[in-house]
Amino acid sequence: MGEPRTVALDEAMMRADPRQQRKFDALRHSRHFSEVVEANRAYLATAVPDAGAKELEHWSLSCLPNSGSRRLSAISMARMETFVLLKPEQGGDNAAKAFVIARRSLLDSQLLSDGRVRGKIKGLTWSTSRRYVTAGADQVRINGRYDDLIAALAQEHLAAAAGKLAKDLLVHRVSYARHHNYQLADRVLGRAS
């Protein structure tokens, strides 16, 4: 009986954390806020069935994480990031960038060749050179503009590959729960306007 109350107290304390509120406010006032909400919503809808029920225990969403100055947000599962949004690079276009980690074995050879994702997933690149230990050898990092990645997540190939990786990781507890930003998660999950 004590566990639900502890979870509720932990959530209340995390929601009241002034550092998390400052990060959320900074993101909310940035030009990339709607991109971050839209992209995270699309990823969770594709890869995490019943995301609200698994929140904080099996996945977390950080807001302006300290792990990189360009990071706008990161969804983590187990001990790794699975979906990250980044500020655009100086001198490039002004859209947020993103990457998703997916199961390479589920992306057929017609989509993957010569270090690039071809054809059906326009504007995206892929890499297997940087690997997360937690995901094992069967992984690919797909990079691009946030809107190109959202469009790709709506396609059968990438949806299945991202979903399979998430399914494999969601059986573990997330290691980054202390960095979860409820204010951003509320927006992404449609709990706040």
N, C-alpha and C positions, 0 to 999 in steps of 0.2 A: 504493500500500500504506500510506502514511503517514496518509492521511485517516481511516480507521476508528479508528486508534489516537488521533488528535487528538480525534475525536468522543468516544471513551471517556474520555479525560483531561478534556475539557471537562465531560462529564456528571459525572464524579467530583468535579471542583472545584465545580460548581454544587450538587451534593448536599451537599457539605461546607460550603457557605456559611452561616455562623452567622446572618446576617441573614434568609436564606430560612427557616432552621429556626425562628427565633423567630416569624416571621410565621405559619408553619404551626402551631406550637404555640398561638399566640394564637387562631387560627381554630378549631383542633381543640377548644379548651376553651370556645368560645363556643356559645351556644344555636343558632346558625345552621349549624353544621358539616354536619349531615346534609342540610340543605336545599341547601347549596352543592354537596356531592358528588352528590346526586340530580339536581339541575338541570343541572350540567355534564355528567354522564353522559348524560342524556336528549338534550341538545343535540348532543353529539359523535356519539351513536348515530344521530341523525337526519341530521345535516348533513355528517359527515366519515367516509366509508367508510374502513375500515382506519386509524383515528385513530392507533394506536400507531406505524405505519410513517411517518407524516407529522409526528409530534411533534418540536418544536423546530426543524425545518427549515421547515415550512410553517404551523404553528400553535404558539402558546404559551399557557400558562395561568398567570396571575399570581395571587398570594395576597395579600390586603389591599394592593392597589396604592396607591401614593402619589398617584395621579391624582385622588383624591377621598376625603374622609374617610368617606363612607358605603359605599365599594366593598368588597365582600367578595372578589370574584374577577372576572377578566376573561379571556375567550378572545380572542386576537388572531390575525389573519391579514393577510398583506401589511403594510400600514401603518395598520391600523384594528382597533378592537374590534368583534367580531361578536356577542358574548354576554356580558352583564355582570350580576352579582348585587349587590344593594345592601342595606344594613341598612334596616329599616323606619324611616319617619319618626316623630319623636316625636308621641305622641298618636294614632297610627294603630294598626292591628292589628299583631301581633308577628311576622308572617311576613315573610321576606325578599322583596324586590321584584326584578324582573329586566327586562331588555330584550334583544331580539334584533333584528338588522338583517337584512332579507330583501328579495328582489326583489318590488317592488310589482306589476310587470306579471303575475306569476303568481297574484296574489290577485284573484279575479274581482270584478266590481262588486257582486255580491250580498253579499260580505263587507265591502267597504270603502265607506263613505259618510259624509259629514258629519263627518269627523275621528274616527270611531269604527269599531272592528271590531264588526260586529253578529252576532247569531244564533249561529252555530256556534262562535264563539270568545268564550265568556262572560267578562266581567270585564276584558277587555283594551282598551286604547286604542292608537291609532296616530298617528304624526306623520311628516310629510315635511319639516317646517321645519328640522330640524337634520340636515345631510347630511355624510357623510364623502366627501371628494374621491375617495378610492380606489375607492369603490363606484359612482361615476357618478350619473347622474340617476335611474336606475331602482332606488330603494331606499325602504324604509319602516322606521321604528323602531316596534316593537310593545312596549308596556309593560304591566306588571301584576304581580300576585303570582306568585311563583316556581311555585306549584303550578298556577295557571291557565295559565301559559305552558308548563309541561310537558305538560298536557293538550292544549293547542293544537298543540304540536309533534308530537303523536301523530296529528293529523288531516292528511289528504292535502294540503289547501291550503297550510297553513303549512309543513309538512314539505318540500314541493316548493319553496316560495319561499325558505326558509332554506337548503336544500340547494343550490339554484342559485347563490345568492350565494357560499356557501362554495366551491363548485366553481370559480367564476370567480376567486376569490382564492387558492385553493390551488396555483395554477400559479406563484405568486411565493414568494420566501423571506419569512419573517416578520421584521419589523424589531424586534420586542420580545423576541427569544429570551433576552436577558440577564436578563429578569425572570421567566423560566419557573420555576415552583416544582415540582420533581420530587416532593416529598413529597405535595403535593395531587394532582398528576397520577397518582401511583401509586394513590391511593384512587379517583379518578374512573375510571381505566382498569382497576380491579380487580387491580392488581399487589400490593396490600397491604391488609390488613384493618384 
